Amino acid sequence: MVQYSTNKFKLSVLKAASGLIAIAALGAASSAAAWEPTKPVEFVVPAGTGGGADQMARLMQGIIVKHKLMKQSLIVVNKSGGAGAEGFLSVKEAKGDPHKIIITLSNLFTTPLATGVPFNWKDMTPVSMMALDQFVLWVNAETPYKTAKDYLAAVKAAGPSKMKMGGTGSKQEDQILTVGIEKATGTKFIYIPFKGGGDVAVQLVGKHIDSSVNNPVEAVAQWRAGKLRALCVFDDERMPYKTKVTDTQSWYDIPTCKEAGVPTDYVMLRGIFAAPGISADQLAYYVDLLKKVRETPDWKEFMEKGAFNQTAMSGADFAKWLTAAENTHRTLMQEAGFLAK
């Protein structure tokens, strides 16, 4: 430690040391004062209540409160109008506002392509991919169909547009996937759109539709209760989760649709974006916050319960993925005749 002295040399050392301490303190202060929200953050869900995006947003809200990850509150707001356009436009219009974030599904791509609404994912600030969501072909458990092959043979035998496929929204992921199934198998469904995946599962339990392509988390409760039957998952590999969910099956026990003779696959984004024009510090805050969310046991439990593909990314990797996914959706929707005229 430098002692006080009238000696000029020692005094200069003291001043130099004091300067270094001041610089270090300033650095610590600026680090401690890195940006964080100064008022409640609005967390927009561009979909109805009960669906996968809504469930994930509310889980994240709960994790942030439970683990005290943010001083301000996070308020979940559903803005599902116009196939999610209401939510996307509200964030696009909040330029420079760091107190507004949104959870996105693949309607990030499908809504502007199908409706012509003036919006693109580049109109927001990409923060992080939280996971990729799977799609499963579901039927009512009381039906005789034990495999996807059995069910699709019955759809074909019933004749064009006799069997009802329920899904979330029109010209969005569920309907795009339904068209993919039709093209791959020579079947033809009546597609019935609902507001959210929760509604779809209820309609299938009630036998108002014949099948659905709901995400795992949207139908897991009904599957566990023995009301629904999972026929196949639309991915290249089986889901890795081997803990039993029902009395007899784990997510891993569900074959891929390709294994079941349905050569179709599709996975969906679960990502977080912020308003356009936020600062690098503000973006870094949310990237760090979401990393902390993904590290909690609550998140890991939710990932297994919902059988998610746990791919996560941010920064340049995320932007590259988004560009490729947008191009893929444009191709799929063009083939389905869903692009806005």
C-alpha positions in Angstrom: 0.0 0.0 0.0 1.4 3.5 -0.8 2.0 5.6 2.3 1.3 9.4 2.4 4.6 11.4 2.1 5.7 14.8 1.2 8.4 13.2 -0.9 7.6 14.2 -4.5 8.4 10.8 -5.9 6.2 9.0 -3.4 3.4 11.5 -4.0 3.5 11.0 -7.7 3.3 7.2 -7.1 0.3 7.8 -4.9 -1.4 10.0 -7.6 -0.7 7.3 -10.2 -2.1 4.6 -8.0 -5.1 6.8 -7.3 -5.6 7.3 -11.0 -5.5 3.6 -11.6 -8.0 3.0 -8.8 -10.3 5.6 -10.2 -10.1 4.1 -13.7 -10.8 0.6 -12.3 -13.7 2.0 -10.3 -15.1 3.8 -13.4 -14.8 0.5 -15.3 -16.6 -1.4 -12.5 -19.3 1.3 -12.4 -19.8 1.3 -16.2 -20.0 -2.5 -16.0 -22.5 -2.4 -13.2 -24.4 0.4 -15.1 -24.7 -1.6 -18.3 -28.2 -1.1 -19.7 -31.1 -2.8 -18.0 -34.9 -2.2 -18.3 -36.1 0.9 -16.4 -39.8 0.0 -16.7 -41.9 -3.1 -17.3 -41.1 -5.0 -20.5 -44.0 -5.9 -22.8 -43.6 -9.5 -24.1 -45.7 -9.8 -27.3 -47.2 -13.2 -28.3 -48.3 -13.0 -32.0 -50.7 -15.9 -31.5 -53.7 -17.0 -29.4 -53.6 -18.2 -25.8 -52.9 -21.8 -25.0 -50.7 -22.5 -28.0 -46.9 -23.3 -28.0 -45.7 -19.7 -28.3 -48.1 -18.5 -25.5 -47.0 -21.4 -23.2 -43.3 -20.7 -23.8 -43.7 -17.0 -23.2 -45.6 -17.5 -19.9 -43.0 -20.1 -18.8 -40.2 -17.6 -19.5 -42.1 -15.0 -17.6 -42.4 -17.4 -14.6 -38.7 -18.4 -14.8 -37.6 -14.7 -14.8 -39.7 -13.9 -11.7 -38.7 -17.1 -9.8 -35.0 -16.8 -10.4 -35.0 -12.9 -10.1 -33.3 -12.5 -13.5 -34.8 -9.1 -14.1 -35.6 -6.2 -11.8 -38.6 -5.0 -13.8 -41.6 -7.1 -14.6 -42.3 -8.9 -17.9 -45.9 -8.6 -19.1 -47.1 -11.1 -21.6 -49.6 -9.6 -24.2 -51.3 -11.7 -26.9 -51.7 -9.9 -30.2 -52.9 -12.6 -32.6 -54.9 -10.4 -35.1 -54.1 -10.9 -38.8 -52.3 -14.2 -38.2 -49.9 -12.5 -35.9 -49.4 -9.3 -38.0 -50.9 -7.2 -35.2 -48.1 -8.3 -32.9 -45.3 -8.0 -35.4 -46.4 -4.5 -36.6 -46.6 -3.3 -32.9 -42.9 -4.3 -32.5 -41.8 -2.9 -35.8 -43.5 0.4 -34.9 -41.8 0.6 -31.5 -38.5 1.6 -33.1 -35.8 2.3 -30.5 -37.9 1.1 -27.6 -36.0 -1.5 -25.6 -39.0 -2.3 -23.4 -40.8 -4.4 -26.1 -39.8 -7.9 -27.2 -41.7 -10.6 -29.1 -41.7 -14.4 -29.2 -41.8 -15.6 -32.8 -42.9 -18.8 -34.5 -42.7 -19.4 -38.2 -45.6 -17.0 -38.8 -42.6 -14.6 -38.8 -42.2 -15.7 -42.4 -45.6 -17.0 -43.4 -47.8 -14.1 -42.3 -46.1 -11.4 -44.6 -45.8 -13.9 -47.4 -49.5 -14.9 -47.3 -51.0 -11.6 -46.6 -48.7 -9.0 -48.1 -48.7 -7.1 -44.8 -45.7 -4.7 -44.9 -43.4 -6.6 -42.5 -40.3 -8.7 -42.7 -38.2 -10.2 -39.9 -35.4 -7.7 -40.7 -37.8 -5.0 -39.5 -37.0 -6.2 -35.9 -33.8 -7.0 -34.0 -33.1 -10.7 -33.8 -32.1 -11.6 -30.3 -32.0 -15.4 -29.8 -33.3 -18.7 -31.1 -34.6 -20.4 -28.0 -35.4 -23.8 -29.6 -37.0 -25.5 -32.6 -40.4 -27.0 -32.2 -41.5 -30.3 -33.6 -44.8 -31.3 -35.3 -46.6 -34.5 -34.5 -49.4 -36.2 -36.4 -52.2 -36.8 -33.8 -55.5 -38.6 -33.9 -58.1 -39.3 -31.3 -57.1 -42.3 -29.2 -60.5 -43.9 -29.7 -60.0 -44.3 -33.4 -58.6 -47.6 -34.8 -55.5 -46.0 -36.4 -52.3 -47.3 -34.8 -49.8 -45.9 -37.4 -49.6 -42.9 -39.7 -49.7 -45.4 -42.6 -53.1 -46.8 -41.3 -54.6 -43.3 -40.9 -53.5 -41.9 -44.3 -54.8 -45.1 -46.0 -58.1 -44.4 -44.4 -58.0 -40.7 -45.5 -57.3 -41.8 -49.1 -60.1 -44.5 -49.0 -62.6 -41.9 -47.7 -62.1 -39.8 -50.8 -61.0 -36.2 -51.4 -61.9 -33.6 -48.7 -63.8 -36.0 -46.4 -61.4 -36.1 -43.4 -60.7 -32.9 -41.4 -57.3 -31.8 -40.4 -57.3 -29.1 -37.7 -54.5 -26.5 -37.3 -53.6 -23.1 -36.0 -54.4 -20.4 -38.6 -54.7 -20.3 -42.3 -51.7 -20.4 -44.7 -49.4 -20.8 -41.7 -47.2 -23.7 -40.5 -50.0 -26.2 -39.8 -51.6 -25.7 -43.2 -48.3 -25.7 -45.0 -47.4 -29.0 -43.4 -50.9 -30.4 -44.3 -50.3 -29.5 -47.9 -46.9 -31.2 -47.7 -48.6 -34.4 -46.4 -51.2 -34.2 -49.2 -48.5 -33.9 -51.9 -46.4 -36.7 -50.4 -49.2 -39.2 -49.9 -51.9 -38.3 -52.6 -54.4 -37.5 -49.9 -56.7 -34.5 -49.6 -58.0 -33.0 -46.3 -60.6 -30.4 -45.3 -58.3 -28.0 -43.4 -60.0 -26.4 -40.4 -58.2 -23.4 -38.9 -58.4 -22.5 -35.2 -56.9 -19.6 -33.2 -54.4 -21.6 -31.2 -52.9 -25.1 -30.7 -54.8 -25.4 -27.4 -58.1 -25.1 -29.3 -56.9 -27.7 -31.8 -56.2 -30.3 -29.2 -59.6 -29.8 -27.6 -61.3 -30.1 -30.9 -59.5 -33.4 -31.6 -60.4 -34.8 -28.2 -64.1 -33.8 -29.0 -63.9 -35.6 -32.4 -64.8 -32.4 -34.2 -61.7 -33.0 -36.4 -60.1 -36.2 -37.5 -56.4 -35.3 -37.0 -54.0 -32.5 -36.2 -50.3 -31.7 -36.6 -50.0 -30.0 -33.2 -46.6 -29.3 -31.6 -45.9 -31.7 -28.7 -46.4 -29.2 -25.9 -49.8 -28.3 -27.3 -51.1 -31.9 -27.0 -49.0 -33.5 -24.3 -51.7 -33.2 -21.6 -54.3 -34.9 -23.8 -51.7 -37.5 -24.8 -50.8 -38.3 -21.2 -54.5 -38.5 -20.3 -55.0 -41.2 -23.0 -57.3 -39.0 -25.1 -55.0 -38.6 -28.1 -52.6 -40.9 -30.0 -49.3 -39.8 -31.5 -48.6 -41.4 -34.9 -45.3 -39.8 -36.2 -43.0 -36.8 -35.8 -42.1 -34.6 -38.8 -38.4 -34.6 -38.4 -35.3 -36.5 -39.7 -34.6 -38.1 -36.4 -36.7 -39.3 -33.5 -37.1 -37.0 -30.5 -34.3 -37.9 -28.0 -36.4 -37.9 -24.8 -36.8 -41.5 -23.4 -38.7 -40.9 -20.2 -42.2 -42.3 -20.4 -44.9 -39.7 -20.8 -47.9 -42.0 -21.1 -48.1 -45.4 -19.4 -46.4 -47.0 -22.4 -44.7 -44.4 -24.5 -41.9 -41.8 -24.4 -41.4 -39.1 -27.0 -38.6 -41.3 -28.4 -41.1 -44.1 -29.0 -42.9 -42.0 -31.7 -41.5 -42.9 -35.1 -40.4 -40.3 -37.6 -43.0 -39.8 -40.4 -40.4 -40.9 -42.9 -40.1 -44.2 -41.0 -43.9 -44.4 -41.1 -43.9 -44.0 -44.9 -44.8 -40.2 -45.0 -41.7 -38.5 -46.6 -42.4 -35.0 -45.1 -40.5 -33.1 -42.4 -40.9 -29.6 -40.9 -39.6 -27.9 -37.7 -40.6 -24.5 -36.4 -38.8 -21.5 -34.9 -39.2 -20.5 -31.3 -37.2 -17.2 -31.2 -37.1 -13.9 -29.5 -36.8 -10.5 -31.3 -36.7 -6.9 -30.0 -37.8 -3.7 -31.5 -35.7 -2.2 -34.3 -33.1 0.4 -33.6 -32.1 -0.7 -30.1 -28.5 -0.2 -28.9 -25.8 -2.9 -28.8 -26.0 -2.8 -24.9 -29.7 -3.3 -24.9 -29.4 -6.2 -27.3 -26.6 -7.7 -25.2 -28.8 -7.5 -22.1 -31.5 -9.6 -23.7 -29.1 -12.1 -25.2 -27.6 -12.6 -21.7 -31.1 -12.7 -20.0 -32.2 -15.5 -22.4 -29.0 -17.4 -21.9 -29.7 -17.4 -18.1 -33.3 -18.6 -18.8 -32.1 -21.5 -20.9 -29.7 -22.5 -18.0 -32.4 -23.0 -15.4 -33.7 -26.4 -14.5 -37.3 -25.1 -15.2 -36.4 -24.5 -18.8 -34.7 -27.8 -19.2 -37.7 -29.6 -17.8 -40.0 -27.7 -20.2 -37.8 -28.6 -23.1 -38.2 -32.3 -22.3 -41.9 -32.1 -21.5 -42.5 -30.4 -24.9 -40.0 -32.6 -26.7 -38.2 -29.6 -28.3 -35.2 -29.6 -30.5 -32.8 -27.6 -28.2 -30.9 -25.8 -30.9 -30.1 -22.2 -29.7 -28.2 -19.4 -31.3 -27.9 -15.6 -31.6 -25.9 -13.0 -33.5 -24.6 -13.8 -37.1 -25.5 -17.5 -36.8 -29.1 -16.6 -36.0 -29.4 -14.1 -38.9 -28.0 -16.6 -41.3 -30.5 -19.2 -40.1 -33.4 -16.7 -40.5 -32.4 -15.9 -44.1 -32.3 -19.6 -45.0 -35.7 -20.3 -43.3 -37.4 -17.4 -45.0 -36.3 -18.7 -48.4 -37.5 -22.2 -47.5 -40.9 -20.9 -46.5 -41.2 -18.8 -49.6 -40.6 -22.0 -51.7 -43.1 -24.1 -49.7 -45.8 -21.4 -49.9 -45.3 -20.9 -53.6 -45.7 -24.6 -54.1 -48.9 -24.6 -52.0 -50.3 -21.5 -53.8 -50.3 -19.5 -50.6 -48.3 -16.4 -51.6 -50.2 -13.1 -51.6 -51.2 -12.0 -55.1 
